[in-house]
């Protein structure tokens, strides 16, 4: 796939190999930078949480206002956990894993379980024949139309913004990640990872509740977690669900093609780039997941040919919510309305 276009053409492999080779110089983690990023992010999260608690007697409106940056710090902490999962934050694998497990207590995300499903996501992203693990469920037009009326209703409900970015994140972080029954067939590790994370959450939450009481704890933690969860799901959504995304069947699919045409470059204002730890440079991340997030923007800047590839602005990303079905004949995502019109014209 050519990095100069949105569709498959001949002769892209040398360019992709050259890109991957050039990215190697960004991969080496910097211990002092990693500790600084971790300290600043965790410290800011604890400070924000403490200020929210102190604001409760003043007025809950102020508490909810402070929940916005505090949720942003939690999202950033998850991004550090994400880098640990890729072995990108520290040099040693064990350090990445143990820091990642500890952070999972704060993000409500069982690290080892998440790491495995996320690895599958990187290995299958954009492959229409291998959907279903670590991704947003997306049906083709034919799959949707072949469903029963109840099945179509269930899919429409799943893709509704209120469910996708409201109810869905709450269910994911508070319930699904506490009991990963659907992944128990893989091995005992998802259960062990989840049980250990749940125990850590229980100990930490129990300690805070003992210190300040259940009511104040819930008044602070719930809005932070709900908002951070919604932001996290939104970011994951827009990274692979946008207007010019390219998906393919296994015979035409490759990891490099999926990275360059199946992952977005989400262009955000500087402050939002900081809170989201440059995860918007997602096409570079998928092409070389071992690059620490604090070097992703530099890697993009040094390779201007990637600047416009998969480019999605904040305004454009809002319109992607209506893109819910993959049309294999047109090779693009379409809305329910477009699917209905196409069916009527058949």
C-alpha positions as CSV (number, residue, x, y, z in Angstrom):
1,X,0.0,0.0,0.0
2,X,1.4,3.4,-0.9
3,X,1.8,5.8,1.9
4,X,0.9,8.6,-0.5
5,X,-2.7,7.4,-1.0
6,X,-5.7,5.9,0.7
7,X,-5.9,2.7,-1.4
8,X,-3.7,-0.2,-2.3
9,X,-1.2,0.2,-5.1
10,X,1.9,-1.7,-6.2
11,X,5.3,-1.2,-4.9
12,X,4.8,-0.1,-1.3
13,X,6.8,-2.7,0.5
14,X,10.3,-1.0,0.2
15,X,8.8,2.3,1.5
16,X,7.2,0.5,4.5
17,X,10.4,-1.4,5.3
18,X,12.4,1.9,5.1
19,X,9.9,3.6,7.4
20,X,10.1,0.8,10.0
21,X,13.9,0.8,9.8
22,X,14.0,4.6,10.3
23,X,11.6,4.3,13.3
24,X,14.1,2.1,15.2
25,X,16.0,5.1,16.4
26,X,13.0,6.3,18.4
27,X,12.4,3.1,20.2
28,X,14.9,3.1,23.0
29,X,13.2,4.1,26.3
30,X,14.7,6.9,28.4
31,X,14.5,6.0,32.1
32,X,14.7,9.5,33.4
33,X,12.0,10.7,31.0
34,X,9.8,7.6,31.8
35,X,10.0,8.3,35.5
36,X,9.3,12.0,35.0
37,X,6.2,11.2,32.8
38,X,5.0,8.7,35.3
39,X,5.6,11.0,38.3
40,X,3.9,14.0,36.7
41,X,0.9,12.1,35.6
42,X,0.3,10.1,38.8
43,X,1.0,13.2,40.9
44,X,-1.4,15.3,38.9
45,X,-4.1,12.6,39.2
46,X,-3.7,12.4,43.0
47,X,-3.7,16.2,43.3
48,X,-6.8,16.4,41.1
49,X,-8.6,13.7,43.1
50,X,-7.7,15.4,46.4
51,X,-8.9,18.8,45.2
52,X,-12.2,17.2,44.1
53,X,-12.6,15.8,47.6
54,X,-11.8,19.1,49.2
55,X,-14.3,20.9,46.9
56,X,-17.2,18.8,48.1
57,X,-18.3,21.1,50.9
58,X,-18.1,24.1,48.6
59,X,-20.4,22.7,45.9
60,X,-20.7,19.6,43.8
61,X,-20.6,21.8,40.6
62,X,-17.0,22.6,41.4
63,X,-16.3,18.9,42.1
64,X,-17.7,18.0,38.7
65,X,-15.7,20.8,37.0
66,X,-12.5,19.5,38.6
67,X,-13.4,16.0,37.4
68,X,-12.6,17.0,33.8
69,X,-8.9,17.5,34.1
70,X,-8.7,14.7,36.7
71,X,-10.2,12.3,34.2
72,X,-7.7,13.6,31.7
73,X,-4.9,12.6,34.0
74,X,-6.4,9.2,34.4
75,X,-6.6,8.8,30.6
76,X,-2.9,9.7,30.5
77,X,-2.1,7.2,33.2
78,X,-3.8,4.5,31.0
79,X,-1.6,5.5,28.1
80,X,1.4,4.8,30.2
81,X,0.0,1.4,31.1
82,X,-0.6,1.0,27.3
83,X,3.0,1.7,26.6
84,X,4.1,-0.7,29.3
85,X,2.0,-3.4,27.5
86,X,4.0,-2.8,24.3
87,X,7.3,-3.0,26.2
88,X,7.9,0.7,25.2
89,X,8.0,2.5,28.5
90,X,11.0,0.8,30.2
91,X,13.8,-1.2,28.9
92,X,13.2,-4.3,31.0
93,X,10.1,-6.4,30.3
94,X,9.5,-7.2,34.0
95,X,9.6,-3.5,34.9
96,X,7.0,-2.7,32.2
97,X,4.8,-5.6,33.3
98,X,4.9,-4.8,37.0
99,X,4.3,-1.1,36.6
100,X,1.5,-1.9,34.1
101,X,-0.1,-4.2,36.7
102,X,0.1,-1.6,39.4
103,X,-1.5,1.1,37.1
104,X,-4.3,-1.3,36.3
105,X,-5.6,-0.9,39.8
106,X,-6.1,2.8,39.1
107,X,-7.5,2.4,35.6
108,X,-9.7,-0.6,36.5
109,X,-8.0,-2.6,33.7
110,X,-6.5,-6.0,34.3
111,X,-3.1,-5.5,32.7
112,X,-2.2,-9.1,31.6
113,X,-5.7,-9.8,30.2
114,X,-5.8,-6.4,28.4
115,X,-2.3,-6.8,27.1
116,X,-3.2,-10.1,25.4
117,X,-6.3,-8.9,23.8
118,X,-4.6,-5.7,22.7
119,X,-1.8,-7.7,21.1
120,X,-4.4,-9.5,19.1
121,X,-5.9,-6.2,18.1
122,X,-2.6,-5.0,16.7
123,X,-2.2,-8.3,14.8
124,X,-5.7,-8.2,13.3
125,X,-6.7,-4.5,13.0
126,X,-8.4,-3.8,9.7
127,X,-8.8,-7.5,8.9
128,X,-12.4,-8.2,8.1
129,X,-11.9,-12.0,8.6
130,X,-10.4,-11.6,12.1
131,X,-12.7,-9.1,13.8
132,X,-13.9,-9.6,17.4
133,X,-10.9,-9.3,19.8
134,X,-10.0,-5.9,21.3
135,X,-11.9,-3.9,18.7
136,X,-15.2,-2.1,18.1
137,X,-17.8,-4.5,16.6
138,X,-18.4,-3.5,13.1
139,X,-20.6,-5.4,10.7
140,X,-20.5,-5.4,6.9
141,X,-23.7,-4.3,5.1
142,X,-24.5,-7.8,4.1
143,X,-24.0,-9.1,7.6
144,X,-26.3,-6.5,9.0
145,X,-29.0,-7.0,6.4
146,X,-28.9,-10.8,7.0
147,X,-29.7,-10.4,10.7
148,X,-33.2,-10.7,12.1
149,X,-35.1,-7.6,13.0
150,X,-34.1,-8.1,16.6
151,X,-30.5,-8.6,15.6
152,X,-30.5,-5.4,13.6
153,X,-32.1,-3.5,16.5
154,X,-29.4,-4.9,18.9
155,X,-26.6,-3.7,16.6
156,X,-28.2,-0.3,16.1
157,X,-28.5,0.0,19.9
158,X,-24.9,-1.0,20.3
159,X,-23.7,1.6,17.9
160,X,-25.8,4.4,19.3
161,X,-23.6,7.2,20.8
162,X,-25.3,7.0,24.1
163,X,-24.5,3.3,24.4
164,X,-21.1,3.4,22.7
165,X,-19.7,6.3,24.7
166,X,-21.9,6.3,27.8
167,X,-23.4,3.1,29.0
168,X,-20.7,1.0,27.2
169,X,-17.7,2.4,28.9
170,X,-19.4,2.1,32.3
171,X,-20.2,-1.5,31.6
172,X,-16.7,-2.2,30.3
173,X,-14.7,-0.8,33.2
174,X,-17.1,-1.5,36.1
175,X,-18.4,-4.9,35.1
176,X,-16.9,-6.7,32.1
177,X,-13.3,-6.1,33.1
178,X,-14.0,-7.5,36.6
179,X,-15.2,-10.8,35.1
180,X,-13.6,-11.8,31.7
181,X,-15.6,-14.9,31.2
182,X,-15.5,-14.8,27.4
183,X,-11.7,-15.0,27.5
184,X,-11.4,-17.8,30.0
185,X,-11.0,-20.3,27.1
186,X,-7.6,-18.8,26.3
187,X,-5.9,-19.9,29.6
188,X,-6.0,-19.3,33.3
189,X,-4.1,-16.0,32.9
190,X,-7.1,-13.7,32.2
191,X,-8.7,-15.0,35.4
192,X,-5.5,-14.6,37.5
193,X,-4.9,-11.1,36.1
194,X,-8.4,-10.0,36.8
195,X,-8.5,-11.5,40.3
196,X,-5.2,-9.8,41.2
197,X,-6.4,-6.4,39.8
198,X,-9.8,-6.7,41.6
199,X,-8.0,-7.5,44.9
200,X,-5.8,-4.4,44.4
201,X,-8.8,-2.3,43.6
202,X,-10.7,-3.6,46.7
203,X,-7.7,-2.8,49.0
204,X,-7.1,0.7,47.6
205,X,-10.8,1.6,47.5
206,X,-11.3,0.1,51.0
207,X,-8.5,2.2,52.4
208,X,-9.8,5.5,50.9
209,X,-13.3,4.7,52.0
210,X,-12.0,4.1,55.5
211,X,-10.3,7.4,55.5
212,X,-13.0,9.7,54.0
213,X,-16.2,7.6,53.9
214,X,-18.1,5.9,51.1
215,X,-20.2,8.9,50.1
216,X,-17.3,11.2,49.4
217,X,-15.4,8.4,47.7
218,X,-18.2,7.6,45.3
219,X,-18.9,11.3,44.7
220,X,-15.3,11.8,43.5
221,X,-14.4,8.5,41.9
222,X,-17.6,7.9,39.8
223,X,-17.5,11.0,37.6
224,X,-13.8,10.7,37.1
225,X,-14.0,7.0,36.1
226,X,-17.1,7.5,33.9
227,X,-15.7,10.5,32.1
228,X,-12.2,8.9,31.6
229,X,-13.9,5.7,30.4
230,X,-15.9,7.6,27.8
231,X,-12.9,9.5,26.6
232,X,-10.9,6.3,26.3
233,X,-13.5,4.5,24.3
234,X,-13.9,7.5,22.1
235,X,-10.2,7.7,21.4
236,X,-10.1,3.9,20.6
237,X,-13.1,4.4,18.3
238,X,-11.9,7.2,16.2
239,X,-8.5,5.6,15.7
240,X,-10.0,2.9,13.5
241,X,-13.4,4.3,12.6
242,X,-13.1,7.2,10.2
243,X,-14.1,8.2,6.7
244,X,-11.1,7.1,4.7
245,X,-10.2,4.0,6.7
246,X,-9.3,0.9,4.7
247,X,-10.2,-2.6,5.7
248,X,-9.6,-5.8,3.8
249,X,-10.1,-9.6,3.7
250,X,-7.2,-11.8,4.8
251,X,-5.9,-12.4,1.3
252,X,-5.4,-8.6,0.7
253,X,-4.5,-7.6,4.3
254,X,-1.2,-6.9,5.8
255,X,0.0,-5.4,9.1
256,X,1.7,-2.5,7.4
257,X,-1.2,-1.7,5.2
258,X,-3.5,-1.8,8.2
259,X,-1.2,0.6,10.1
260,X,-0.9,3.1,7.3
261,X,-4.5,3.1,6.0
262,X,-6.4,1.5,8.8
263,X,-5.3,3.7,11.6
264,X,-5.9,7.4,11.9
265,X,-3.7,10.5,12.5
266,X,-6.1,12.2,14.9
267,X,-5.0,15.9,14.9
268,X,-5.7,17.4,18.3
269,X,-4.9,20.7,20.0
270,X,-1.6,20.7,22.0
271,X,-3.2,20.4,25.4
272,X,-5.4,17.4,24.3
273,X,-2.3,15.8,22.7
274,X,-0.6,16.0,26.1
275,X,-3.6,14.5,28.0
276,X,-3.9,11.7,25.4
277,X,-0.2,11.1,25.3
278,X,0.1,11.5,21.5
279,X,-2.1,8.4,20.9
280,X,-3.6,10.4,18.0
281,X,-0.4,9.6,16.0
282,X,-1.9,6.2,15.8
283,X,-0.7,5.1,12.3
284,X,2.9,5.5,13.5
285,X,2.1,3.7,16.7
286,X,0.6,0.7,14.7
287,X,3.6,0.7,12.4
288,X,6.1,0.6,15.3
289,X,4.4,0.0,18.7
290,X,7.7,0.0,20.6
291,X,8.1,3.8,20.2
292,X,7.4,5.5,23.6
293,X,4.5,7.9,23.4
294,X,6.7,10.9,24.1
295,X,8.6,10.3,20.9
296,X,5.6,9.7,18.6
297,X,5.1,13.3,17.6
298,X,8.8,13.7,16.8
299,X,8.7,10.5,14.6
300,X,5.8,12.1,12.8
301,X,7.5,15.4,12.4
302,X,10.6,13.8,11.0
303,X,8.5,11.9,8.4
304,X,6.2,14.6,6.8
305,X,4.9,12.1,4.2
306,X,2.8,10.6,7.0
307,X,1.3,13.9,8.1
308,X,-1.7,13.8,5.8
309,X,-2.2,10.0,5.9
310,X,-5.4,9.0,7.8
311,X,-5.7,12.7,8.9
312,X,-8.8,13.3,11.0
313,X,-9.5,16.7,12.7
314,X,-11.5,17.1,15.8
315,X,-14.5,18.3,13.8
316,X,-14.2,15.5,11.3
317,X,-14.0,12.9,14.0
318,X,-17.5,13.9,15.3
319,X,-19.0,12.9,12.0
320,X,-17.5,9.4,12.2
321,X,-20.1,8.4,14.7
322,X,-22.6,7.9,11.8
323,X,-20.2,5.5,10.0
324,X,-21.4,2.2,11.3
325,X,-21.3,-0.4,8.5
326,X,-18.5,-1.6,6.1
327,X,-19.6,-1.6,2.5
328,X,-17.5,-4.2,0.8
329,X,-18.5,-3.0,-2.7
330,X,-17.6,0.6,-2.0
331,X,-14.7,-0.3,0.4
332,X,-15.7,2.3,2.9
333,X,-17.7,2.8,6.1
334,X,-21.3,4.0,5.6
335,X,-24.3,5.0,7.7
336,X,-27.4,3.1,8.4
337,X,-29.3,5.6,6.2
338,X,-26.9,4.9,3.3
339,X,-27.4,1.1,3.8
340,X,-31.1,1.5,3.8
341,X,-31.1,3.5,0.5
342,X,-28.7,1.0,-1.1
343,X,-31.1,-1.8,-0.1
344,X,-34.0,0.1,-1.6
345,X,-32.3,0.6,-4.9
346,X,-31.4,-3.1,-5.3
